[in-house]
Amino acid sequence: MRIAIATVQVPFTTGGAEILIDMLKEELIKRGHQADVVSIPFKWYPWQTLVQCMTMGRTLDLTEASGEKIDKVIAMKFPAFYVKHDNKVLWMMHQHRQAYDMWDTPYSDIQTWENGLEIRDFIRRCDKRYIEECRHKFTISGNTTGRLKKFLDIDSEVLYHPPKNYEKLRLDEYGDFIFYPSRINKIKRQRMLVEAARYTKTDVKIVIAGGGGKEEVDYLKEKVSKYRLENKVKLVGFISEEQMRDYYAKCLGVYFGAYDEDYGYITLEAFFSEKPVIVHKDVGGPLEFVRDNENGYVIDTDPKILAEKIDKLYEDRDEARRLGSCGKKTLIDMNMNWDYVINRLLE
């Protein structure tokens, strides 16, 4: 079968979405299909450019390529799921969240536009119309499925998938540091972890990995300096996949502070490494995996409470081991595997 994976790409930006798309292509090819990624350059501002991107999604012709029919389209991101095809399947990562759950929050700039309300409603109308065309509607998480139902009254099925190279993740020890690997961004809330470091009473360390915008990185560095946390907090920047596995293997536990995440590979990678995960009550998708006091901690967005939980893990390694072991069992019991995902997408 010839399968096109329809998505969008913000130039010079790579993250979990791009990893998933590459994995999907690889898994389809492993099973004997011809698969390729068709990506639309995406820019969400100003509003004229956003509308142009939506138009590109709708006018994209994926019926055939070089004279050969494309049998199926798997559409994954806004506005690539606008593409016209009579055998289109949705596997949604998320919608353009600034027009949905982020509307009227500090994380959306649409509302600051003079015609922001009009653009928001236009996005919602187009989404509903073109998503309804899909033969089957899947999402990557219950959080995404919930938003789709809440805002557009569209039903969908969750298809969970394992992280990349999850079989290489391992447990070495429960060390002396909390690990947070993620793109550095205000919505990921690395600043909450830096703030918590001020209140820890043990000798626990913090390791924050990942690239990001200079403004947010500079903010974190400024706070580390201001509170004299140089011996407690380490910003290691971008790291390789092998280095990341080493940090997972040796850390005490993992913090994932993102706001309303759609899926969250960090949680899954931590659990496959048998490490407990600390998240907030508004983390979104990871709450489908993290269970308070069973395989991690689900806490309020309070740096002092975060510090208490970190100290608790440091002082009780048996507790860290118990929670981490339960985390791995959680994923095994959920039977995440690519065979099931591919079979459902190609039905």
C-alpha positions as CSV (number, residue, x, y, z in Angstrom):
1,M,0.0,0.0,0.0
2,R,1.2,3.5,-0.8
3,I,0.6,5.7,2.2
4,A,1.2,9.4,2.6
5,I,1.7,10.8,6.2
6,A,0.3,14.4,6.1
7,T,1.8,16.8,8.6
8,V,3.2,20.3,9.1
9,Q,6.7,21.5,10.1
10,V,7.8,24.7,11.7
11,P,11.2,25.3,10.0
12,F,14.2,24.6,12.2
13,T,12.1,23.1,15.0
14,T,12.1,19.4,15.9
15,G,10.3,17.8,18.8
16,G,8.1,14.9,19.8
17,A,5.8,15.3,16.8
18,E,8.6,14.9,14.3
19,I,9.9,11.8,16.2
20,L,6.4,10.2,16.1
21,I,6.1,10.9,12.4
22,D,9.5,9.3,11.7
23,M,8.6,6.3,13.8
24,L,5.3,5.8,12.0
25,K,7.0,5.9,8.6
26,E,9.6,3.4,9.7
27,E,7.0,1.0,11.2
28,L,4.9,1.2,8.0
29,I,8.0,0.4,5.8
30,K,9.0,-2.5,8.1
31,R,5.6,-4.0,7.3
32,G,6.1,-3.8,3.6
33,H,4.3,-0.6,2.8
34,Q,5.5,2.3,0.7
35,A,5.3,5.3,3.1
36,D,6.4,8.9,2.9
37,V,6.0,12.1,4.8
38,V,4.3,15.1,3.1
39,S,5.0,18.2,5.2
40,I,3.6,21.7,4.9
41,P,5.8,24.6,6.2
42,F,3.8,26.1,9.1
43,K,3.8,29.6,10.6
44,W,0.9,30.6,12.9
45,Y,1.4,34.4,12.7
46,P,0.3,36.9,11.6
47,W,-3.3,35.9,10.9
48,Q,-2.9,36.2,7.1
49,T,-0.1,33.7,7.1
50,L,-2.0,31.3,9.3
51,V,-5.0,31.4,6.9
52,Q,-2.6,30.8,4.0
53,C,-1.3,27.7,5.7
54,M,-4.9,26.5,6.2
55,T,-5.5,27.0,2.5
56,M,-2.4,25.0,1.6
57,G,-3.6,22.1,3.7
58,R,-7.0,22.1,1.9
59,T,-5.5,22.5,-1.6
60,L,-2.8,19.8,-1.2
61,D,-3.2,17.1,-3.8
62,L,-2.4,13.7,-2.5
63,T,-4.5,11.6,-4.8
64,E,-1.4,10.4,-6.7
65,A,2.3,11.1,-7.1
66,S,4.3,10.6,-10.3
67,G,1.3,9.0,-11.9
68,E,0.8,6.4,-9.2
69,K,-2.2,6.3,-6.9
70,I,-1.7,7.1,-3.2
71,D,-3.9,4.6,-1.4
72,K,-4.3,6.2,2.0
73,V,-3.5,9.4,3.8
74,I,-2.8,9.4,7.5
75,A,-3.3,13.0,8.6
76,M,-1.7,14.1,11.9
77,K,-1.4,17.8,12.5
78,F,-3.3,21.1,11.9
79,P,-3.9,22.0,9.1
80,A,-2.6,19.0,7.2
81,F,-5.7,17.1,8.2
82,Y,-7.6,19.4,5.8
83,V,-6.2,17.5,2.8
84,K,-8.8,16.1,0.4
85,H,-8.6,12.3,0.0
86,D,-11.3,9.6,-0.2
87,N,-9.3,7.4,2.1
88,K,-8.2,9.8,4.8
89,V,-7.6,8.6,8.4
90,L,-6.9,11.0,11.3
91,W,-4.3,10.3,13.9
92,M,-4.3,13.6,15.6
93,M,-1.6,14.9,17.8
94,H,-3.5,18.1,18.6
95,Q,-5.5,20.9,17.0
96,H,-4.2,24.5,16.9
97,R,-4.6,24.8,20.7
98,Q,-4.5,28.6,20.7
99,A,-8.0,28.5,19.2
100,Y,-9.2,26.0,21.8
101,D,-8.1,25.3,25.3
102,M,-5.4,27.9,25.3
103,W,-7.8,30.6,24.2
104,D,-7.9,33.4,26.8
105,T,-4.8,32.2,28.6
106,P,-1.2,33.6,28.5
107,Y,-0.3,30.9,26.0
108,S,-2.4,32.2,23.1
109,D,-1.7,35.2,20.9
110,I,-4.8,34.9,18.7
111,Q,-6.9,36.8,21.2
112,T,-4.5,39.7,20.9
113,W,-5.3,40.2,17.2
114,E,-7.9,42.7,16.2
115,N,-9.9,40.0,14.5
116,G,-8.8,37.2,16.9
117,L,-12.3,36.0,17.7
118,E,-13.2,35.8,14.0
119,I,-10.0,33.8,13.3
120,R,-10.6,31.4,16.3
121,D,-14.2,30.7,15.1
122,F,-12.9,30.2,11.5
123,I,-10.4,27.6,12.6
124,R,-13.0,25.8,14.6
125,R,-15.5,25.7,11.7
126,C,-12.8,24.4,9.3
127,D,-11.6,21.8,11.7
128,K,-15.0,20.3,12.3
129,R,-15.8,20.3,8.6
130,Y,-12.6,18.6,7.4
131,I,-12.1,16.3,10.3
132,E,-15.6,14.9,9.8
133,E,-14.4,13.8,6.3
134,C,-12.0,11.2,7.8
135,R,-13.0,7.6,7.6
136,H,-11.6,6.9,11.1
137,K,-10.7,9.3,13.8
138,F,-7.8,8.5,16.2
139,T,-5.8,10.6,18.5
140,I,-2.5,10.0,20.4
141,S,-4.0,10.5,23.8
142,G,-7.1,10.7,25.9
143,N,-6.4,14.4,26.5
144,T,-6.6,15.1,22.7
145,T,-9.7,12.9,22.4
146,G,-11.3,14.8,25.2
147,R,-10.6,18.2,23.6
148,L,-11.9,17.0,20.2
149,K,-15.2,16.0,21.9
150,K,-15.5,19.0,24.2
151,F,-15.0,21.7,21.5
152,L,-16.2,20.1,18.3
153,D,-18.4,17.2,19.5
154,I,-16.4,14.7,17.5
155,D,-15.8,11.2,18.8
156,S,-12.4,9.6,18.4
157,E,-10.4,6.6,19.6
158,V,-7.1,6.8,21.4
159,L,-4.1,4.9,19.9
160,Y,-1.1,4.9,22.3
161,H,2.4,4.3,21.0
162,P,5.7,3.6,22.7
163,P,8.6,6.2,22.6
164,K,11.5,5.8,20.1
165,N,14.0,3.1,21.0
166,Y,12.2,2.4,24.2
167,E,13.7,-1.1,24.3
168,K,17.2,0.6,24.9
169,L,16.0,2.4,28.0
170,R,17.4,0.9,31.2
171,L,17.8,1.2,35.0
172,D,21.3,1.6,36.4
173,E,20.7,3.2,39.8
174,Y,18.6,5.7,41.8
175,G,21.2,8.5,41.9
176,D,21.2,11.9,43.5
177,F,19.5,14.0,40.9
178,I,16.1,14.8,39.4
179,F,16.1,14.8,35.6
180,Y,14.0,17.0,33.2
181,P,14.7,16.6,29.5
182,S,12.5,18.8,27.4
183,R,12.4,21.7,25.0
184,I,13.0,24.8,27.2
185,N,9.9,26.9,27.0
186,K,7.6,28.8,29.4
187,I,4.8,26.3,28.9
188,K,7.2,23.4,29.9
189,R,7.7,25.2,33.3
190,Q,11.4,24.4,33.9
191,R,11.3,27.6,36.0
192,M,9.1,25.7,38.5
193,L,11.8,23.1,39.0
194,V,14.5,25.8,39.4
195,E,12.2,27.5,42.0
196,A,11.8,24.2,43.8
197,A,15.6,23.9,44.1
198,R,15.5,26.8,46.5
199,Y,13.4,24.9,49.0
200,T,14.9,21.4,48.9
201,K,16.5,20.5,52.2
202,T,18.6,17.5,51.0
203,D,21.7,17.4,48.8
204,V,19.6,16.5,45.8
205,K,20.6,17.9,42.4
206,I,18.6,19.1,39.4
207,V,19.6,18.4,35.8
208,I,17.7,20.2,33.1
209,A,18.4,19.2,29.5
210,G,17.1,20.6,26.2
211,G,17.4,23.5,23.8
212,G,15.0,26.3,23.6
213,G,14.5,30.0,23.1
214,K,17.3,32.2,24.3
215,E,14.9,34.4,26.4
216,E,13.7,31.4,28.5
217,V,17.2,29.9,28.8
218,D,18.6,33.3,30.0
219,Y,15.7,33.6,32.5
220,L,16.6,30.2,34.0
221,K,20.3,31.1,34.2
222,E,19.5,34.4,35.8
223,K,17.4,32.6,38.5
224,V,20.1,30.0,39.2
225,S,22.6,32.9,39.7
226,K,20.2,35.0,41.7
227,Y,19.4,32.2,44.2
228,R,23.0,30.9,44.2
229,L,22.0,27.5,42.9
230,E,25.0,26.8,40.8
231,N,25.9,23.7,42.8
232,K,22.4,22.4,42.8
233,V,21.0,23.1,39.3
234,K,22.7,22.1,36.1
235,L,21.5,23.3,32.6
236,V,23.2,20.8,30.2
237,G,21.6,22.1,27.0
238,F,20.9,19.9,24.0
239,I,22.0,16.2,24.6
240,S,22.2,13.2,22.4
241,E,19.7,10.3,22.6
242,E,22.5,8.1,24.2
243,Q,23.3,10.8,26.8
244,M,19.6,11.1,27.6
245,R,19.3,7.3,28.2
246,D,22.3,7.6,30.5
247,Y,20.7,10.3,32.5
248,Y,17.4,8.4,32.7
249,A,19.3,5.3,33.8
250,K,21.1,7.1,36.6
251,C,18.7,9.7,37.9
252,L,16.6,9.5,41.1
253,G,13.4,10.4,39.4
254,V,12.0,12.5,36.6
255,Y,10.1,15.8,36.7
256,F,7.7,16.7,33.9
257,G,6.3,20.1,34.5
258,A,4.5,20.9,31.2
259,Y,1.1,22.5,31.1
260,D,-1.7,20.4,29.5
261,E,0.6,18.2,27.4
262,D,-1.0,16.0,24.7
263,Y,1.1,12.9,25.3
264,G,4.5,13.3,26.9
265,Y,7.2,10.9,25.8
266,I,9.1,12.0,29.0
267,T,6.7,10.1,31.2
268,L,6.9,6.9,29.1
269,E,10.7,7.1,28.8
270,A,11.0,7.5,32.6
271,F,8.7,4.6,33.3
272,F,10.6,2.3,30.8
273,S,13.7,3.4,32.8
274,E,11.9,2.4,36.0
275,K,11.9,5.9,37.4
276,P,9.1,7.7,39.3
277,V,7.6,10.8,37.6
278,I,6.5,14.0,39.3
279,V,3.8,15.9,37.4
280,H,1.2,18.6,38.1
281,K,-2.5,18.2,38.2
282,D,-2.9,20.3,35.0
283,V,-0.3,18.3,33.0
284,G,-2.9,16.8,30.7
285,G,-2.0,13.6,28.8
286,P,0.6,12.2,31.2
287,L,-2.2,11.8,33.8
288,E,-3.3,8.9,31.7
289,F,-0.2,7.1,33.0
290,V,1.0,8.8,36.2
291,R,-1.0,7.7,39.3
292,D,-0.4,9.5,42.5
293,N,1.6,7.5,45.1
294,E,1.4,4.4,42.8
295,N,4.1,5.2,40.2
296,G,4.8,8.8,40.8
297,Y,3.4,12.0,42.3
298,V,0.6,14.3,41.0
299,I,0.9,17.6,42.8
300,D,-0.3,21.2,42.7
301,T,1.8,23.8,40.9
302,D,3.6,24.8,44.0
303,P,7.5,24.8,44.1
304,K,7.5,24.1,47.8
305,I,5.3,21.0,47.4
306,L,7.6,19.9,44.5
307,A,10.6,20.4,46.7
308,E,9.0,18.2,49.4
309,K,8.4,15.3,47.0
310,I,11.9,15.6,45.6
311,D,13.4,15.4,49.1
312,K,11.1,12.4,49.9
313,L,12.6,10.5,47.0
314,Y,16.1,11.4,48.0
315,E,15.6,10.3,51.6
316,D,13.8,7.1,50.7
317,R,15.4,5.2,47.7
318,D,13.2,2.2,48.3
319,E,10.2,4.4,47.7
320,A,11.7,5.7,44.5
321,R,12.4,2.0,43.4
322,R,8.8,1.0,44.3
323,L,7.2,3.8,42.3
324,G,9.6,3.3,39.3
325,S,8.9,-0.4,39.1
326,C,5.2,0.2,39.2
327,G,5.7,2.8,36.4
328,K,7.2,0.2,34.0
329,K,4.4,-2.3,34.9
330,T,1.8,0.3,34.0
331,L,3.1,0.5,30.5
332,I,3.4,-3.3,30.1
333,D,-0.2,-3.7,31.3
334,M,-1.3,-1.1,28.7
335,N,0.2,-3.3,26.0
336,M,1.7,-0.4,23.9
337,N,2.9,-1.8,20.6
338,W,3.2,-0.8,17.0
339,D,1.5,-3.8,15.6
340,Y,-1.8,-2.8,17.2
341,V,-1.4,0.9,16.1
342,I,-0.7,0.0,12.5
343,N,-3.5,-2.5,12.2
344,R,-6.0,0.1,13.5
345,L,-4.7,2.8,11.2
346,L,-4.9,0.6,8.1
347,E,-8.3,-1.0,8.7
